[in-house]
């Protein structure tokens, strides 16, 4: 009976190890995804912030970065956040110019209108950083739980092996 129990404990240990390995792979994938997302959000913030100073190429680059980011995190954000980002990346048609004469008199200076998007991206960056911290904490807990269970299982196996050895010795001595 002790031999069967030891075999069962070995099976349990192997299954727990496989489960821990699967959990570790999932953690690594999730961590990499969150780190990539945080980096992409940070780049978008940097580009948008620099667009305040240089609007010639910056706005096109900023829209491109936010568009890529929207594709990456579109399912991780709520509807209002998605709408804010989509409104920023939309290419609105230019109005018909009806003014004749001096163009400079009729052209308004560029007013930076992306502050709400920058603030939204900062909030999202914080959200994803918090998710990364929570993911790392969950992985640490999973490792600790596995180690505790393994130590308990190892102690049980050792005790059963000692009991088996003692019984075998008693049987041998009685013959």
Secondary structure, DSSP 8 states (H G I E B T S, - for coil): -HHHHHHHHHHHHHHHHHHHHHHHHHHHHHHHHHHHHHHHHHHHHHHHHHHTT-HHHHHHHHHHHHHHHHHHHTTTS-HHHHHHHHHHH-----------S-HHHH--------HHHHHHHHHHHHHHHHHHHHHHHHHHHHHHHHHHHHHHHHHHHHHHHHHHHHHHHHHHHH-
